[in-house]
Every structure is written in C-alpha cells, then in structure tokens.
Amino acid sequence: MSTETTGLDVTDPETTVRYARCIELSKRVRWEIDRDVIRSRSFDFDQKFLPDGLTQLDRLQGYSASEKRLLSQIQGRTYANMFGMVERFINAKLLDVSREYWFGDQIALEALIRFSDEELKHQALFRRLEHLMAAGMAPGYQFVPEADPVARLVLSKSTWAVLALTCHIELFTQTHYQRSIHPDPELSELFRDVFRFHWKEESQHAVLDEIEWHREDARLTPAQRDAAVDDLIALMLAVDGLLRAQSESDVRYFIHRLGPRSPEQLDQLRAVMLRAYRWQYIVSGIEQPRFFQLLSGLLTEEQMNRVTHALTPLIG
C-alpha cells in the first residue's frame, strides 16, 4: 500500500512541521510530578477514582454506594498501574524507532526523544500513585501483569503491530479523559489531576504515533502487512488475557475487603469488572473514531473483517 493510499507522504515537509509542532507543544505543557501534579497531596478515599463511564458500575445491582466507591478505587488503582506497564514497551519501541533519525531529521529525533523522556516521567508518576494508593487501602491488592515480560512479548511482534497498539492506547487515553474523567465532579481531585496532566503530554504522543505508524506502513509489502495484522490481533488477544487475570484478582481483593457475596452477585461482579476492563483497554480504542479511521485506511476489507471477527467476542 502506498503513501498515497494512506493519505500521508512521510517525505513531505508538512510531516517535519508536525514534528516541530509536537516539540513546541511539549515545551508549552511541560510539567513536573511534585511541583505540578502531586503537590504534597494524598488521596481522599471518600471519593471515587474512576468515573462510571469507565467502571460501568452502574450495571451492578444490589451493591451499595460505598461498595461501588471502593470498586471505583480498585479499578482506578489498576488503571494507573496498567498505564505504568504499557508505557514500558511504548518507550522502548519509540526509542528503537528514533534510531532512524540519528543521522537524519534532527527535528524528528528531538520530538521522539522528548516523547521518551515524558514516558519515563509518566512511569515514575504511576509508581508514585501506586505508593499513595497502597498507603490508604488495605493490604491484599495485586497487580498481576509484570511490566518487563509483557514488554518483551509485545516487542517480539512486528513494528507495525506495536505502533498500531501504541496509537490505539494513546488515542483512547484522550477519549477517557475528555469524555469521562474531566467532566465527573465526584472524582478524587488528585486522581483527576494526574490524568489531566497525563492527557496534556499524551496529546502530542498520539500525533507522533500516527506519523511513525504511517511511516512504517509505507515500507511494508502486502504480505508483510498481512502478517502484521495477525500480530496486532495476537496483541489484542494477549491484552485480553491480562485483563481477565487482573479483573479476577480485583474481584478477589474486593471480596477480601468486604466479605463474600451470593453466587449470583459474585457472577454479576465478575462479568461487570471484565466488561469494564475490556471497554477501557480494548473496545474504547477500537471504537475511537480517529483510530478506526487510521486502521481502516491502512487495511484491505478482508483484513479489516479479520480484525473485527477476532475482536467481536470481546466487544460483545
């Protein structure tokens, strides 16, 4: 598939302008963890962490407001840890991609190095959040995925698939903050601020993801792209495996905290938690308009149908 088909000419000067614009915005929104985000604050556990639009806890029947608040805090803790984990492989891949600019486009190189620096800062921020949340929540919570093994698995796939997954993540991050986190007045102010500042820098990252994904696509043969589609499907299904394990772990932690439920309530809780996690990390990205436009613009009808068929059980 040519760059004419994708709608992006990676040799066009306008692409360099987009890199430069990302650098300009990166400088403008630059923030520091302690000075701007944490500001000596701790979490208020009388408030929710994640909004109902992400937790889907409005689907739960027979659970009190305080129980749902705890579940939003558990999901919020997992949400922060999940971003800390995925940014491990995102950073590694973008550093790898930056090699191609070492002796070429220094504007592109600066944009990607800034991207990497910000991702390292985000990882440090989410480690701080885990420390602050652990200080206010009873012992027993476990984040199941291990960042380095997950990163190795993801990075074993084609660059096209990794960049597609990265773009998917960076775009749904924007949607989550703008549509759900920002407008909810019942959330912890600290939690909202964390994702407000995160959103400011991720906005530039999504642009860079798109450029590099198109650039990688332009060099592939049809057979290589077809294999990359299989890699992307495999990565999405691997993410689902992590979500199934983490949702079960989070249900166990809730039961450990508040005691057993009837079999019917427990089944309902398991179903809602898994559905929420699939929505947060897979479905909201696939259905994000910009990502859908990008993916469908790069794939043939048969390839797009293959992706849809593989993910339909998760979407349902």
C-alpha positions as CSV (number, residue, x, y, z in Angstrom):
1,M,0.0,0.0,0.0
2,S,1.5,3.4,-1.0
3,T,1.6,6.6,1.0
4,E,-0.9,7.9,-1.5
5,T,-3.4,5.3,-0.2
6,T,-2.8,6.1,3.4
7,G,-3.1,9.9,2.9
8,L,0.3,10.7,4.4
9,D,3.5,11.4,2.5
10,V,6.3,10.8,5.0
11,T,8.8,12.7,2.8
12,D,6.6,15.8,2.7
13,P,7.8,18.9,4.5
14,E,4.5,19.1,6.3
15,T,5.5,16.0,8.2
16,T,8.5,17.8,9.6
17,V,6.2,20.7,10.5
18,R,4.1,18.2,12.5
19,Y,7.2,17.0,14.4
20,A,8.1,20.7,15.1
21,R,4.6,21.4,16.3
22,C,4.8,18.5,18.8
23,I,8.1,19.9,20.1
24,E,6.6,23.3,20.6
25,L,3.5,21.9,22.4
26,S,5.7,19.6,24.5
27,K,7.7,22.7,25.8
28,R,4.5,24.6,26.4
29,V,2.7,22.0,28.6
30,R,5.8,20.6,30.3
31,W,5.0,19.7,34.0
32,E,6.8,18.1,36.9
33,I,5.5,15.4,39.2
34,D,5.8,17.0,42.6
35,R,5.6,20.7,41.7
36,D,2.5,20.5,39.4
37,V,0.7,17.2,40.0
38,I,1.1,15.7,43.5
39,R,1.7,19.0,45.3
40,S,2.1,17.2,48.7
41,R,-1.4,15.8,48.4
42,S,-2.8,12.3,49.3
43,F,-5.9,10.5,48.1
44,D,-9.3,11.2,49.5
45,F,-10.8,7.7,49.9
46,D,-14.3,9.2,50.4
47,Q,-14.3,9.9,46.7
48,K,-14.3,7.8,43.5
49,F,-11.2,7.4,41.4
50,L,-12.6,6.3,38.1
51,P,-15.9,7.6,36.7
52,D,-19.0,5.4,36.0
53,G,-18.4,5.9,32.3
54,L,-15.3,3.8,32.6
55,T,-16.1,1.5,35.5
56,Q,-19.5,0.5,34.3
57,L,-20.5,0.0,37.9
58,D,-24.0,1.4,37.1
59,R,-24.6,-2.1,35.8
60,L,-24.2,-3.6,39.3
61,Q,-27.4,-4.4,41.2
62,G,-27.6,-4.9,44.9
63,Y,-24.3,-3.1,45.7
64,S,-24.3,0.0,48.0
65,A,-22.8,3.4,47.1
66,S,-19.8,2.8,49.4
67,E,-19.2,-0.6,47.8
68,K,-19.2,0.9,44.4
69,R,-16.9,3.6,45.5
70,L,-14.4,1.0,46.7
71,L,-14.7,-0.8,43.4
72,S,-14.0,2.5,41.5
73,Q,-10.9,2.9,43.7
74,I,-9.8,-0.6,42.9
75,Q,-10.3,-0.1,39.2
76,G,-8.6,3.3,39.5
77,R,-5.5,1.6,41.0
78,T,-5.4,-0.9,38.3
79,Y,-5.9,1.8,35.7
80,A,-2.9,3.7,36.9
81,N,-0.8,0.5,37.1
82,M,-1.9,-0.5,33.6
83,F,-0.6,2.8,32.1
84,G,2.6,2.4,34.0
85,M,3.0,-1.0,32.5
86,V,2.2,-0.2,28.8
87,E,4.5,2.8,28.8
88,R,7.4,0.4,29.4
89,F,7.0,-1.1,25.9
90,I,5.8,2.1,24.3
91,N,9.0,3.9,25.4
92,A,11.2,1.0,24.2
93,K,9.6,0.9,20.8
94,L,9.8,4.7,20.2
95,L,13.5,4.7,21.2
96,D,14.1,1.9,18.7
97,V,12.2,3.9,16.0
98,S,14.3,7.0,16.8
99,R,17.5,5.2,15.5
100,E,16.4,6.0,12.0
101,Y,16.8,9.8,12.7
102,W,20.2,9.7,14.4
103,F,21.9,10.9,11.3
104,G,19.0,12.5,9.5
105,D,16.0,14.6,10.6
106,Q,17.0,16.1,13.9
107,I,13.6,17.7,14.4
108,A,12.0,14.3,14.3
109,L,14.7,12.9,16.6
110,E,14.1,15.7,19.2
111,A,10.3,15.0,19.1
112,L,10.8,11.3,19.7
113,I,13.4,11.9,22.5
114,R,11.0,14.3,24.2
115,F,8.3,11.6,23.8
116,S,10.7,9.1,25.5
117,D,11.6,11.5,28.4
118,E,7.9,12.1,29.0
119,E,7.0,8.4,29.0
120,L,9.8,7.8,31.6
121,K,8.3,10.6,33.7
122,H,4.8,9.1,33.4
123,Q,6.1,5.7,34.6
124,A,7.6,7.5,37.6
125,L,4.3,9.2,38.2
126,F,2.3,6.0,38.2
127,R,4.8,4.4,40.6
128,R,4.1,7.3,42.9
129,L,0.4,6.8,42.6
130,E,0.7,3.1,43.5
131,H,2.6,4.1,46.6
132,L,0.0,6.7,47.6
133,M,-3.0,4.3,46.9
134,A,-1.3,1.4,48.8
135,A,-0.9,3.7,51.8
136,G,-4.7,4.3,52.0
137,M,-6.0,0.9,51.0
138,A,-5.9,-2.4,53.0
139,P,-3.3,-4.9,52.0
140,G,-4.1,-7.7,49.5
141,Y,-4.3,-5.8,46.2
142,Q,-2.2,-7.3,43.5
143,F,-1.3,-6.0,40.0
144,V,-0.9,-9.3,38.1
145,P,1.0,-8.3,34.9
146,E,4.7,-7.9,35.1
147,A,6.0,-4.9,33.0
148,D,9.2,-6.4,31.6
149,P,7.8,-9.8,30.5
150,V,4.8,-8.0,28.9
151,A,7.1,-5.6,27.2
152,R,9.2,-8.4,25.8
153,L,6.1,-10.2,24.5
154,V,4.8,-7.0,22.8
155,L,8.2,-6.1,21.3
156,S,8.5,-9.6,19.8
157,K,5.8,-8.6,17.3
158,S,6.3,-6.5,14.2
159,T,6.9,-2.8,14.5
160,W,3.7,-2.1,12.5
161,A,1.6,-4.0,15.1
162,V,3.4,-2.4,18.1
163,L,2.9,1.1,16.7
164,A,-0.8,0.3,15.9
165,L,-1.3,-0.9,19.5
166,T,0.5,2.2,20.8
167,C,-1.6,4.5,18.7
168,H,-4.7,2.7,19.9
169,I,-3.6,3.3,23.6
170,E,-2.6,6.9,23.2
171,L,-5.9,7.8,21.5
172,F,-8.2,6.0,23.9
173,T,-6.3,7.9,26.7
174,Q,-7.5,11.1,25.2
175,T,-11.1,9.9,25.0
176,H,-11.2,8.6,28.5
177,Y,-10.0,11.9,30.0
178,Q,-12.1,14.2,27.8
179,R,-15.4,12.3,27.9
180,S,-15.3,10.6,31.3
181,I,-12.6,11.7,33.8
182,H,-12.7,15.5,33.3
183,P,-16.5,16.1,33.5
184,D,-17.1,13.9,36.6
185,P,-17.3,16.2,39.7
186,E,-17.3,13.2,42.1
187,L,-13.8,12.0,41.5
188,S,-10.7,12.4,43.7
189,E,-9.2,15.8,42.7
190,L,-5.7,14.2,42.8
191,F,-6.7,11.4,40.5
192,R,-8.3,13.8,38.1
193,D,-5.2,16.0,38.1
194,V,-3.0,13.1,37.4
195,F,-4.8,12.2,34.2
196,R,-5.3,15.9,33.2
197,F,-1.5,16.4,33.2
198,H,-1.0,12.9,31.6
199,W,-3.5,13.9,28.8
200,K,-1.6,17.1,28.1
201,E,1.5,15.2,27.0
202,E,-0.2,12.2,25.5
203,S,-1.9,14.5,23.0
204,Q,1.4,15.1,21.3
205,H,2.4,11.4,21.6
206,A,-0.7,10.4,19.7
207,V,0.4,12.6,16.8
208,L,3.8,11.1,16.8
209,D,2.4,7.6,16.9
210,E,0.3,8.2,13.9
211,I,3.3,9.6,11.9
212,E,5.5,6.7,12.7
213,W,2.8,4.1,12.1
214,H,2.2,5.5,8.6
215,R,5.9,5.7,8.0
216,E,6.3,2.0,8.9
217,D,3.3,1.0,6.9
218,A,4.7,2.7,3.8
219,R,7.7,0.4,3.7
220,L,5.8,-2.9,4.0
221,T,4.9,-5.3,1.2
222,P,1.3,-6.6,1.1
223,A,2.4,-9.9,2.6
224,Q,4.3,-8.2,5.4
225,R,1.3,-6.0,6.2
226,D,-1.0,-9.1,6.2
227,A,1.3,-10.8,8.7
228,A,1.4,-7.6,10.8
229,V,-2.4,-7.7,11.0
230,D,-2.1,-11.1,12.6
231,D,0.4,-9.7,15.0
232,L,-2.0,-6.9,16.0
233,I,-4.8,-9.4,16.6
234,A,-2.5,-11.5,18.7
235,L,-1.5,-8.5,20.8
236,M,-5.1,-7.5,21.4
237,L,-5.9,-11.1,22.5
238,A,-2.9,-11.1,24.8
239,V,-4.2,-7.8,26.3
240,D,-7.5,-9.6,26.9
241,G,-5.7,-12.4,28.7
242,L,-4.1,-9.9,31.1
243,L,-7.5,-8.2,31.6
244,R,-9.2,-11.5,32.5
245,A,-6.5,-12.2,35.1
246,Q,-6.5,-8.7,36.6
247,S,-10.3,-8.5,36.8
248,E,-10.4,-11.8,38.7
249,S,-7.6,-10.5,41.0
250,D,-9.5,-7.3,41.7
251,V,-12.7,-9.2,42.4
252,R,-10.8,-11.3,44.9
253,Y,-9.4,-8.2,46.6
254,F,-12.9,-6.7,46.9
255,I,-14.3,-9.9,48.5
256,H,-11.2,-10.0,50.8
257,R,-12.0,-6.4,51.9
258,L,-15.8,-6.7,52.3
259,G,-16.7,-10.3,52.6
260,P,-18.4,-13.0,50.5
261,R,-21.4,-12.4,48.2
262,S,-24.1,-14.7,46.9
263,P,-23.1,-16.7,43.9
264,E,-25.4,-14.6,41.8
265,Q,-23.8,-11.3,43.0
266,L,-20.3,-12.7,42.5
267,D,-21.1,-13.8,39.0
268,Q,-22.5,-10.4,38.2
269,L,-19.5,-8.6,39.7
270,R,-17.1,-10.7,37.7
271,A,-19.0,-10.0,34.5
272,V,-19.1,-6.3,35.1
273,M,-15.4,-6.0,36.0
274,L,-14.3,-7.9,32.9
275,R,-16.6,-6.0,30.7
276,A,-15.4,-2.7,32.2
277,Y,-11.7,-3.6,31.6
278,R,-12.4,-4.8,28.1
279,W,-14.1,-1.5,27.4
280,Q,-11.3,0.6,29.0
281,Y,-8.3,-1.1,27.3
282,I,-9.7,-2.6,24.0
283,V,-13.2,-1.6,22.9
284,S,-13.0,2.2,23.6
285,G,-9.8,2.3,21.5
286,I,-11.1,0.2,18.6
287,E,-14.3,2.4,18.5
288,Q,-12.3,5.6,18.9
289,P,-13.2,7.5,15.6
290,R,-9.6,8.5,14.8
291,F,-8.1,5.1,15.4
292,F,-10.9,3.4,13.4
293,Q,-10.3,5.8,10.6
294,L,-6.5,5.2,10.7
295,L,-6.8,1.4,10.9
296,S,-9.4,1.0,8.2
297,G,-7.5,3.3,5.9
298,L,-4.4,1.1,6.1
299,L,-6.1,-2.3,5.7
300,T,-8.0,-4.1,3.0
301,E,-11.6,-5.0,3.5
302,E,-10.6,-8.6,4.2
303,Q,-8.0,-7.6,6.7
304,M,-10.4,-5.3,8.5
305,N,-13.0,-8.1,8.6
306,R,-10.4,-10.3,10.2
307,V,-9.7,-7.8,12.9
308,T,-13.4,-7.3,13.5
309,H,-14.1,-11.0,13.6
310,A,-11.3,-11.7,16.2
311,L,-12.4,-8.9,18.5
312,T,-16.2,-9.3,18.3
313,P,-16.4,-11.6,21.3
314,L,-14.6,-9.0,23.4
315,I,-16.8,-6.2,22.2
316,G,-19.9,-8.1,22.9
